[in-house]
């Protein structure tokens, strides 16, 4: 035994000795170590937004006016001042009372600067009153509130003391280097630490101890002591005979390492693993897709989705363009501030001329970015450009209501004026609605949207972002056709597509789900595995063969560990509750839902799920206060009204149930289930004509929905509507 152990130990030493430095565990060395050899890069970085991402609140870092300034908002007068060389604010606390708070850190720099306040439990909270650091000539050099049109009180979910403004859980990982959150669910306290307070060299390049060793060791090692390289810019050459004025990447590649490294922070995503520089994006995050509220149906940015999700929709991305083709990686500045930036690949002799842009050379309309990268303003003063690089299409505005860059400048004109202008220039192509019309139809619940969704999802020439969004939207059209489309994408190698197909299977019966997904339990992509784990959480492992049961339990453990990574976020606590509900552990589910509400008392999804847990266990008296609270917080939310309506039915009070069910049924887009329940309730309440009329109307949107057809057929039969019943059966019998 000892001899075998000794041989193994010697072999391990030999293998370690043969490994390049980049393959060994690395540690952080700090940006000052980098300065000695990389003086220019270091100097550029100290002038960057990355450097200013977070810094101690000192005179050289604070941009705001703290000379006893006051700011009035929602009936509260906040005061900003200095005392003993430190910075303070007197503002409303979590109880709505005025209190003095010390400012510990600045957060960002331009066009606005936020301020972080420390609490005894290790939390840092971001004030909602921020400094507008733009020049006074642009309206800046003033205090502003991030929610100017909607007075936020201490009871609101977005109040600065609440979970949505918590630095540790919401902001920290992207504003500091080598961050360790160190949250204790037992004590509800943080002991958050970092290697460097701001976004420094190793945030992107990874720990550099191997590189430092390389500088004094064997410099033949290919990776220079790093396990990956961010040098993805590549070389570009003209296409064909140069007449097109465009270029393409010489090596034909679509590199991912650099873009995905930037995407770790410049994207709207959920963490599924602890960040490791250089690792695949889909092993660390779940990307927010083109979904209602986040994007417009053509893929333009709507909510704060940052850059990556729009960029990977673009032809630029498909052509192999990466971030550093336009941005200096260290200063973060553009390589040029005029059209010459685009002229690197798009010949100025073809594109930077009035014949192309139809504006005078000194007019804002001649700037490439103003037409192809329209900006949207976030956080009151922060203009961010869309990175999907679209062709302006005001006719799409007329058809679908999406924004267009023409009217962003010409705000005194309408979309028809802009469309007429394009036509007068000889731009007479048909409206290129494409995926926009398909997604718009699905989002508005239009009948017949499924074939378009499946065609888009299975079109290899389309960006994966759009294909994934299409298959996810197909879940609202449960059918054999949708299932076939999902099954096809389960075979793809693209993790974004595959994971989205898995997520679209909520409606599929559990046994069938398991049969379709069991081969993906050990998929190489973590995003796919975790999507599978959620879909298979209700499978009774004790009824599976031992090997299959063990495999499934290992997957569940990985999923639970992923959720525990963000145990300080109400969303992940709710997902824990959903998982435990599926596995039948009601005690653990209740604990998770209640923990979510402790973290965010106004978090409506947790209220609904906890109320439904009580319903399932015959505890409606405990569910009622939760639903009343949810209605107070979100009276216009259909799911809240529907749940309350069902509760009133269980209590035997149909008169009180119907108004709630009607509000849910009238929501847009129309929900088939809510309308089925409302129609049945109308029938039971003796309002039979209304019930039939509602079912007939909703069937126009959801033709063939089994519950709707079955209920309407039953009602026709009871009313003696023989001819209507015959026509209904003829139309829907094959599908039902």
N, C-alpha and C positions, 0 to 999 in steps of 0.2 A: 504493500500500500504506500509506504513512504517513498519507495523508489519511483513508483508511478507518479506520485505527486511532484517529486523533484524534477522528473523529466518534463512534466507539464509546465512547471514553473520556468524551467530553462527555455522551453519552446516559446512561452509567452514573452520572455525578455527578448528573445531573438526577433520575434515578430514586431515588437514595439520598436526595437532598434532599427528595423528596416522601414518603418513607416515614415512618410514625410511629416514635417512639423504640422502641416495643416490637418492631418488626420487625428492628432492627439487633442485631448481636452484643452481648450484655450481659456484664458482669463483676460479680463479687461486691464488695460494699462493706462488709460486716460489720454485726453487729447494733447496735453502738454508733451507727451512722449512723441507725438506725431510731428510737432512743430519743427523739431530740429532738422528733419530731412525734407519736410514738405512745407516750407515757409510760405510759399505763395498760396497753396491750397488752404493753409491754416488762416492766413490773413484774410482771404476771401470769405471763409466760414465765419469769422468774427463780425462780418458785416451782414450776415444773412438772417433770414427769418428763423432758421433752425437755431442759430445762436441765441436769438431773442425769444425762443419758445417759452422759456421759463427762467427767471433769474431772481436773486434776492432783491427785496425792496430797498434799494439804496438810491441816493441822489442821481448817480449815473445811469440807473436803469428805469426809474420812475418817470413816465412822461406826463402824468396827470397833474393838475393844479391842486395842491393840498394846502393852499394858503387860506385856511378857514373858509372854504367854499361850501355853499349849500345847494341842495338839489331837491326839488319838490316833485313827488310822484305818488299818486293814489292817496293823497291826504297825509303822507308821511314826508317830513322834512329831514333829509339825510345831510350830514355835515362831514366834510373831508378836511383834515388838519394834520399838523405835525406836532410832536411832543417829545422832548428828550432825544431828538435826532431820529425818531421813528415815525412811521406813517399810520394814521388812524382814520376810522370812519365811525360815525355814530348813526345807526340805522335800525330798522325794525328787526327784531330777532324772531325765532320760530314761534313765539307766543304773541307776536305783534307789538311788542313793547320796545321802546328805544333802548339801545345798549351800545356801549363803546366796544369796538373791535380793532385789534391791531392788524395791519396788513403785513403779511410775511413775504409774499412773492408777487412779482409782476408776471403776467401771462400774455405772451404775444407783444406786439409793438405797433404794427401798422396794418390797416387803417384804424384800428382801435386797440386799446390795451385794457385787459381785465386784471382784477386783483384778487388774490387768494387769501382767505382768512383761516387761521388754524383754530381747531377746537381741541379740548382736552382728550377726547377719545381717538386722537390721531387723524381725524378728518381734516381735509382742507376743502373749503367751500368757495365757489367762484361767485363774486358779487354780480348782480344783474345790472347795477349801475356801472357803466364803463366810461373810459376816456376816449373821445373821438380825437385821434391823433393826426387827422388830416390837417392841412394848412387852413388857416382861418378863411382864406379866400375861397375855399371849397366847402365852407360850412363847418369846419372842424374846430379844434381847440375848445372843447366844451364837454360837459358831462351829459351823457344820454342814458336812457334805459333800454334794454334789449327788447322789451315788450311795450312799446309806446302806446299802442292802440287798445290794450287790454289790461287795465289795472290789475296787477298781481298782488294778492294779499298773502299773509303768512299761512293761510289755509290752503293755498293753491299748490298744485303739484310742481309748478315751475318756480316757486319761490326760492330765493338764493340759498336758503338753509336746507332745502329738500334734496332728495336722492338724485334728481335730474341735474342738479348743479354741483354734485359731489366730484371733486377732482380725482380722488383715489380710484373711483370705479369708472368714471366717464371720460377722463381726459389724460390721466397721468402717463399711461403707457406710450402715448405719442408725443409727449412734450419733454420727456427725460430719457436718459440712456441707461440701459441695464436695470430697468425698474423691477422691483420686487414688491408686490402689493402688500403681502403679509397681513391679510385680514383674518381675524378670529371670529367665527360664527358664534362661538360659545360666549364671548364677552362683548361682541359687536364693536370691536375696536380695531384700529389699524396701527401697524408699525411699519409703514411704507418707507422703503429705502431706494436709493439709486446709486449708480456709479458716477454719473454726472448729471447735474440738475437740468441741463438743456439737451437739445438734440445734437450730439457730438459725433465725432468720426465713427466710433464703433457702433452707433445706433444703426448705421447702414452697412458698414464693412464687416461687422461682427467683431468679437473679441480679438485683440491684435497681439497677444503675447507670442504667438507662433511667428508672426511677421517680424517682431522685434528680435526674436531668436534667429530668424533667417538672415537679418542684416549682419550678424556676426558669425554665421555658420556657412552651410553649404548653399551658396546662392544659385546653384543649378536647379534647385527644386522649382518645378513649374509654377506652383501656386503662390510662390513668394511668401509662404507661411500662412496663407489664407485657404479656406476650404472652397471658396467660390470667388468669381470675379464679377464686378459690375460693369466691366468695359464691353458694353453691348452695342455701341453706336453704329458700328459697321461702316461700309463704304457704299455710295450710291452712284449710279451711272445713268445717262439719258436712255430713255426707252426708244427703240427703233431708230428712225431717221431724224430724231429731235423735233419733228414737227408738232408733236403733242405738247412739248414744253414741260414734260414731267420726267421724273427719274424713278428708278427702282433699285432696291438693295441688291448689290452685286452677288452676295452669297445666297440670296433667295431665302434666308432664314427669317423666322419670326421669333426672336429671342424673348425669353420670359424672365430671366433672373433679375435684371435691373428693374423692369417694369413692375414685377411682383414685389420687389423690395420696397419700392416707392408706394405701391398699393397698400402695403401693411397699414399705413396711416392715411393715405390720400384716397380713401374709399369709404363707403357706407357698408359696414360689415359687422358680424358678431364674432367674438373670439371663441375658438373651439380648442385652442392649445396655447401654451405659453410661447411667446414670440421667440423665434430663433432666426437671426439674420441668415438669408440665403436659402431657407427652406421653402418648398412650394406653398404658394398662397392657400391652396385648397386643403393643405394639411394643417393650417393654422386659423383659417377664417371661413365663415359662410357669408358670401356676398349677397347684398340686397339686389334683387333683380329689377327689371323694368315692371313695376307694379303701380297700381293706382295710388296717387298721393306722393309717391317718390319721384316718378318720371311722368312726362306726358306720353301719350300712346305712340308718338313717333320716336321716343327715346330721348327727347330733350330733358334737361335737368329741371326738376320742380322743387322738391324739398332739398335739404342739405345732403346731397349724395356725393359731394366732393368730385373727384376727377376720374378715377379708374373705371367706374361703371359706364361712364359715357365714352371714355377713350377706347375701350375694347369693342365698342360698337363701330368704330370708325374705320375708314379705308386706310388711314395712316397706320393704325395698328396692324391691319391685315397685310400691309406692305412692309412691315418690319421696322417701322419708325419707333424709337424709344425716347424716353424723357430727355436724355442728354443731347438728342439731336436739336433740341430747342432751348433747353435750360442748362445753365452752368451748374454742375452738381454741388459746388461748394458755396458759391455766393447766392445760389437760387435765382439769380437774375436771368432774364432772357439773353440769348446770344446776340440779339439785335432788337431794337425797339420799333422798327418800322417794317415795311414789306420785304426788306432784304432777308429777314428771318425765313419767310416762306419761299423766297427766291432761291434758297439753297437747293430746293428740289423742283420748284415750280417756276419755270423761266419767266423773268420779268418782261421779256419781249413778247410773251404770249399773254400773260395774266395781269401784269401791272401796267395796264393801259386802259384808256376810257372805253375802247371797243369791248373790253371784258367786263369792267365793273360799272361802266355807264355813269361815272361821277367825275368831277374835276379833280385833278391831281392833288389839290390842296384841301379837298373836301373830306370829311370824316368817312363818307361812304366809299372812298377809294382804299381805305385800310382793309386788308384781307380779313383781319380778326373781327371787324365790326359786322361783316356779312356772314362769315363762316364760323365764328365763335362768339355768338351773342352772350352778353353777361346777364346775370341775375343777381340782385342785391340780397344779401343775408346779413343778419346781425345789424340791421339798420343802415350800415354804411360800407359793408364789405362786398364789392362787386367781384363775382367769380365767373370766369368764362366757361361756357360749355365746350368740352373737349371731344365731341363726336364729329366735329368738322362737317357741318351740313350745308347743303345748297339752300339758300333762302326759298321758301315756297309758301307765299301768301294764300295760294289757292287751297293749300292744306288747312290753313286757318279757317277759310270759309267752309270747308267740308267737315272739319273735326274740332275746330276751336283751339288748336295748338298755337303757341306763339310763333312769330316770324321776325327775323331781324330787320326787315324793312320798316315795319311799324314800331320797332323799338326806337328807331331814330325819328321816324316821321309820325310822332304820336298825335299830331293834329289831323291825321288821315286814317282811313279805315283799310281793312284788308282788301276790299274790292278795288280801291284806288291803287294799292300796291300791285295787285294781280293785273290790272289794266296797264300799269307802267311796264311790267315785264312783257306783256303782250305787244306793247308798242315798240319794244326793243327787238322784237322778233323771237322772243322766247315763247314758243307756242306749244311746247310739249304737253301731253296730257298730265293731269295731276298724278304724281307718282306716290299714291297713298301707300301701297305695299303693306308692309308690316304694321304701319300706323292704323290703317283701316281695320286690319284683322284684330289687333289688340283692343282698339276702341270698341269694336263690336262685342268682344268678349267681356270687357269691363262694364259695358252697359247692359249685359245680359241679353243681347239680341239672339233670336233663334237663328240657327244655321251658322253660328260662328265657328263650330268645331272643325269642319273641313279645312278652313283657312288656318286655324291654329296648328293642326297636324301637318299641313303642307309646309308652314313656316318652320315648325320644329324639326322637320326631317329634310330641310334644305341645306346641304353642306356649304353652299356658297354664302350663306348668311352668317353673321357673327354669332358665336356661341351664346353671347349674352342675350340676344333676341330669341334664339331658338330655345334656350332654357326658360325664358319668360313665357314663351308660347305654350310649352308643355305644362308649365305650372298652372297657367290659366285654364288649361284643358280639364283640370280637376272639377271645374264647375259644370262640366257636361258629361257626367258619368254615363258610360255606354261601352259596348264592345269595341266600337271604333276608337274611342279614347284609350281603352286598355291596350289595344294593338299598337297604337302610337307610342304609348309609354313603354311597352315591352321592347319596341325597336330601339329606343334610346337607352335602355338598360344595357345594351350590348356595346355602346360607344366607349371609346377610350377617354373621352373628355370628361374630367371629373365634375365640372360645372353642369354639363348636360345630364350626366348620369345621376348626380345628387338631386337635381331638380325633378327628374322623372320619378325618383323614389318619393320625393316630397309630395308629388301629385297623386299619391295612391291612398289618401285618407279614406276614400269611399269604397275601396276594394275590400271584400270580405277577408277576415284575418287568415283563414286557412289558405286562400288563394294568394294572399299577400306573401305568406311564408314560402309557398311553393315557388313564387317568382323571384323572391329576394334572398333565399338561403345561400345561393352561390356568391352573393355580394357581401356576406358577413365578414369575409376576410379580404375585401377589396383593398387595393394598395393606397387608395386615397382616404384620408381620415374624414373628409367632408361626406363622402359616400357612406362610409361605415356608420357614422353617427346618424345620418338620415335613415339608414336601414334600422338602426337600433331603436329609434323612435317609432318607426312603423311596426316593429315586431315586439313592442313592449307588452302587448296583451297576449302573446303566444304562451300557452301553458307549457313551460319547459319540462315539467315532470312527466308529460305525456310523449316526449320525444325520446329517441334512442339516446343512451348515455353520452356518446361522443357529440351528437348534435346539441344536446342540452348544455354540455360543457362549453361548446363553442358559442352558443347564444348567451350564456351567462358571462363569458369573458367579454363579449361585445357590450352587454349591458353595463358591465363595470367600467369599460372605457367611456361610455356615454355619461355615466354618473360622475366620473372624474372630470369630464369636460364641463359639466354643469357646475361642479363644485369650484372650478376655476374662478367663476364669477358668482360665488355664493352671496356676495354683497349686493347683487342686482335683483330687483323684484322679478324681472323677466325670467331669469334663470331659476329662481325659486318656484315660480309658477310652472315652468317646464318640469322641474322636479316633482311637483304635485301631480301634474298630468301623467308622468311616468309611473309614479306609485299608484295612482288611481287605476291605471291600466293593468298593473300587476296584482291589484287587489289589496294593496297595503293601505287601507284607509286611514290608519293612524298617522303613518308617515306622510300621506298626502295632505291631511288636514294641517299637520305641523308645517309643511312647506308653504301652503297657501297663507297660513297665518303669519309666517315669517316674511312673505312677500308684502303683506299689508303692514307689518311693523316697519319694514324698510321704506314703503311708500303708501301711506294711509289712503291716498286717493287713487290707487291703482285699480281701475275698474275690472280688467280681465281676471284678477285674482278674486275679487268679490264674486264675480259670476261663477267661476269654477268652484269656489268654496261653497257657494249656495247650491250648486248642482250636486256637489258631494253630499251635502246634507239631504237634499231631495232624494238621492239614490238610497239613502239609509233611513228614510222615513222621518227626517228631522226638519220638516218645513217650518216649525216655529223658530228654529235657529237660522233658517235661510231668509225669512222675510225681512229682518232688519238689514241684512246685507244688500238685498235687492232694493229696498227703499233708499239706502245710502247710495247705491249705484245710480239710481234714477236721479237723485239730487245732483250727483257729479256729472252725469252724461245723459240728460233727458232725451236727446235726439238720437241716441245710439240704439239701433234696431234690436240688437241681441239682448240688451237690457230690458227693453219693453216687452219683447217676446217671452223672456224668462218670467217677468212679473205676471204677464197674462196667463201663463201656464200655472203659476202658483195660485192665482185667483180661481182658476178652474178646479184645481185640486181641493180648494177650500169650499167649492160649491157655489161660488159667487160669479155667475156668468156675466151679470150686468157690469161688474167691475173689471172683468177680464177683457171684454170686447174692445174698449178703448185702447188698451195696451197692445192687444194683438193687431188692431187696425194700424196703429202707428208703425209697428214693425213691418206689416204687409205693404205699406205705402212707401217704404224706403226705396231709394234708388242706388244701385241697380236692384231690380225686383228679385226677391229671394223666393224660390219655388216652395221651399219647406214652410216658410213663414206664412205664405198665402194659402197653402193647403190647410194648415192648422186654423187659420182665420176663417176660411170657408166652412170647415167642419163646425167651428164654434158658432158661426152664423146659422147654420142649419139646425144645430141643436137648440139654439135660442129661438127658433121659429121663424127666422128671417130667411126663408128658403129661396126666395127670388134673388136676394142679394148674394147668397151663397153660390148659386148657379152662375149668376152674372160674373162674379169674381173669378170663378174657376175658368169660365169661357175666355175671359180676358187674359188671364195669366198663361193659359195654354197657347196663346199667340206668341208668347216669349219662350215658353218651354214646351214645345210640341212633343208629345210622346212621354212626358214625365209620368211614370207609372202611378204615383199616388194621386196626381191631379186627374188623370184619365179614369182611374178606378172610382174615385169619389164622384166625378161628374156622371159616369155611367150609372152608378147606384142611384144618384138623385134623379136622373132622367127616368129611370125605371120606376121609382117611387111616385114620380109625378105623372106617369103615364105618357111621357113624351117619346112615343115609339119611334117616330121618324128620326128625331134627333139622336136617339140611342143607336139606331141602325147606322146612321152616318158616322157617328163617333166610332163604332166598332169597325166599320169598314176602313176608316182612316188609320186607326191605331192598333188593330188586332195583330198585324205582323210583328210589331215592336213589343207587344205585351203578351 
